[in-house]
Amino acid sequence: MSIRALAQELYRMEREVDDLRREVEHASLGLRNELELKLRKAVAYRNELRGRLKAKKEPPPYRRTFR
């Protein structure tokens, strides 16, 4: 996946996490557990995308110095 596609997917997940957090705050007790599970999965996927994007931005270790 390219850096641009990763960034777009990360942005989409950020919005989804924010929306789910708002829904959890206003949800009834019965629905809250289901929404919290979705939120945990979305946060985990968002964090995975952040890590992938950070790894793609860093240069490989063998090219850090020019000497």
C-alpha positions as CSV (number, residue, x, y, z in Angstrom):
1,M,0.0,0.0,0.0
2,S,1.4,3.4,-0.9
3,I,2.0,6.2,1.6
4,R,-0.9,8.2,0.2
5,A,-3.4,5.3,0.5
6,L,-2.2,4.6,4.0
7,A,-2.7,8.2,5.0
8,Q,-6.2,8.3,3.5
9,E,-7.2,5.1,5.3
10,L,-5.7,6.5,8.6
11,Y,-7.8,9.7,8.1
12,R,-10.9,7.6,7.5
13,M,-10.3,5.5,10.7
14,E,-9.6,8.7,12.7
15,R,-13.1,10.0,11.8
16,E,-14.7,6.6,12.5
17,V,-13.1,6.4,15.9
18,D,-14.3,9.9,16.7
19,D,-17.8,9.0,15.6
20,L,-17.9,5.8,17.6
21,R,-16.7,7.6,20.7
22,R,-19.6,10.1,20.4
23,E,-22.0,7.2,19.9
24,V,-20.7,5.4,23.0
25,E,-21.2,8.5,25.1
26,H,-24.9,8.8,24.1
27,A,-25.8,5.2,23.8
28,S,-28.0,3.2,26.2
29,L,-26.5,0.5,28.4
30,G,-27.6,-2.3,26.2
31,L,-26.1,-0.9,23.0
32,R,-23.0,0.5,24.8
33,N,-21.2,-2.8,25.1
34,E,-21.5,-3.5,21.4
35,L,-20.3,0.0,20.5
36,E,-17.4,-0.3,22.9
37,L,-16.3,-3.5,21.2
38,K,-16.4,-1.8,17.7
39,L,-14.5,1.1,19.2
40,R,-11.7,-1.1,20.5
41,K,-11.3,-2.8,17.2
42,A,-11.3,0.5,15.3
43,V,-8.7,2.0,17.7
44,A,-6.5,-1.1,17.3
45,Y,-6.7,-0.9,13.5
46,R,-6.1,2.9,13.6
47,N,-2.9,2.3,15.7
48,E,-1.8,-0.4,13.3
49,L,-2.2,2.1,10.4
50,R,-0.2,4.8,12.3
51,G,2.6,2.3,12.8
52,R,2.7,1.3,9.1
53,L,2.7,4.9,8.0
54,K,5.5,5.8,10.4
55,A,7.5,2.9,9.2
56,K,7.1,3.9,5.6
57,K,8.2,7.4,6.3
58,E,11.4,6.4,7.9
59,P,14.4,5.7,5.6
60,P,15.9,2.3,5.7
61,P,18.7,1.9,8.3
62,Y,21.4,1.4,5.7
63,R,20.8,4.9,4.2
64,R,20.9,7.0,7.3
65,T,24.4,8.3,6.8
66,F,26.2,9.2,3.6
67,R,29.8,8.5,4.7
